[in-house]
């Protein structure tokens, strides 16, 4: 029978029996060190600074005229009607 050892990470104690368990505990430590999972949810109201890496799109059914909100906008080469409520088309050329 393999020797059992314990490993405590951030207040959680793991029973380590072999190198596989030790690796799993190390991976748990890596995740627990303040890194967010690749897929997660966060309320927009808690984001106070930073740069979005991808496209940001406003919810079209939540656009209220006269209210300061995120608006979808795009540059177009000819006059055209916006395809969604709250969208702004900017014509250039």
TORPA-57216 format. One line per 5 residues: number of its first residue (from 1); their letters; for each residue y, z, x of C-alpha. Coordinates in nm, 4 decimals. Example, Ala and Ser with C-alpha at 12.3 -4.5 7.8 and 13.67 -1.06 7.14 Angstrom:
! TORPA-57216
1> as> -0.4500:0.7800:1.2300 | -0.1060:0.7140:1.3670
END
This chain:
! TORPA-57216
1> xxxxx> 0.0000:0.0000:0.0000 | 0.3451:-0.0937:0.1309 | 0.5911:0.1753:0.2215 | 0.8624:0.2236:-0.0449 | 1.2198:0.2870:0.0582
6> xxxxx> 1.5326:0.3280:-0.1515 | 1.8586:0.1423:-0.1130 | 2.1765:0.2480:-0.2933 | 2.4488:-0.0114:-0.3574 | 2.7651:0.0740:-0.5530
11> xxxxx> 2.5944:0.3748:-0.7094 | 2.2786:0.1858:-0.8137 | 1.9563:0.2839:-0.6395 | 1.6940:0.0173:-0.5735 | 1.3335:0.0787:-0.4715
16> xxxxx> 1.2605:-0.1527:-0.1810 | 0.8941:-0.2315:-0.1194 | 0.9066:-0.5457:0.0926 | 1.1478:-0.8001:0.2394 | 1.1726:-0.9902:-0.0933
21> xxxxx> 1.3005:-0.6814:-0.2706 | 1.5392:-0.6137:0.0178 | 1.6777:-0.9687:-0.0150 | 1.7205:-0.9264:-0.3919 | 1.9128:-0.6035:-0.3338
26> xxxxx> 2.1349:-0.7777:-0.0755 | 2.2058:-1.0551:-0.3262 | 2.2984:-0.7919:-0.5844 | 2.5414:-0.6409:-0.3329 | 2.6988:-0.9818:-0.2728
31> xxxxx> 2.7563:-1.0288:-0.6466 | 2.8813:-0.6733:-0.6923 | 3.1423:-0.7039:-0.4155 | 3.4132:-0.8237:-0.6521 | 3.3023:-1.1828:-0.6860
36> xxxxx> 3.3093:-1.3313:-1.0345 | 3.0056:-1.5177:-1.1587 | 3.0368:-1.8965:-1.1628 | 3.0412:-1.8841:-1.5426 | 3.2470:-1.6135:-1.7109
41> xxxxx> 3.5125:-1.5568:-1.9742 | 3.8513:-1.3983:-1.9278 | 4.1366:-1.3578:-2.1738 | 4.4231:-1.5943:-2.0931 | 4.6678:-1.3058:-2.1347
46> xxxxx> 4.5208:-1.1381:-1.8233 | 4.5983:-1.4358:-1.5973 | 4.9382:-1.3745:-1.4401 | 4.9431:-1.6141:-1.1436 | 4.7456:-1.8818:-0.9661
51> xxxxx> 4.6605:-2.2488:-0.9781 | 4.4127:-2.4051:-1.2172 | 4.1590:-2.6187:-1.0359 | 4.0879:-2.8486:-1.3302 | 4.2442:-2.9886:-1.6431
56> xxxxx> 4.4025:-2.7344:-1.8786 | 4.4063:-2.8327:-2.2454 | 4.5887:-2.6567:-2.5283 | 4.3994:-2.6001:-2.8512 | 4.5385:-2.8681:-3.0840
61> xxxxx> 4.5028:-2.6701:-3.4093 | 4.7035:-2.3794:-3.2679 | 5.0256:-2.5712:-3.1978 | 5.3251:-2.4332:-3.3871 | 5.6596:-2.6189:-3.3719
66> xxxxx> 5.9434:-2.4039:-3.2439 | 5.7082:-2.1681:-3.0575 | 5.6900:-2.1595:-2.6806 | 5.3296:-2.2557:-2.6018 | 5.1257:-2.4571:-2.3607
71> xxxxx> 5.1591:-2.8191:-2.4696 | 4.9338:-3.1075:-2.3804 | 5.1392:-3.3865:-2.2254 | 5.0637:-3.7143:-2.0548 | 5.2450:-4.0079:-1.8979
76> xxxxx> 5.1941:-4.3398:-2.0758 | 5.3192:-4.6869:-1.9842 | 5.4182:-4.7872:-2.3401 | 5.5455:-4.6082:-2.6498 | 5.2505:-4.4569:-2.8308
81> xxxxx> 5.1799:-4.1836:-3.0819 | 5.0226:-3.8637:-2.9489 | 4.6539:-3.8352:-3.0341 | 4.6605:-3.4588:-3.1105 | 4.8958:-3.2084:-3.2742
86> xxxxx> 5.1322:-3.0564:-3.0190 | 5.0744:-3.3298:-2.7619 | 5.3740:-3.4879:-2.5891 | 5.3610:-3.8432:-2.4567 | 5.6145:-3.9298:-2.1857
91> xxx> 5.6836:-4.3036:-2.1545 | 5.7639:-4.4452:-1.8114 | 5.8349:-4.7906:-1.6835
END
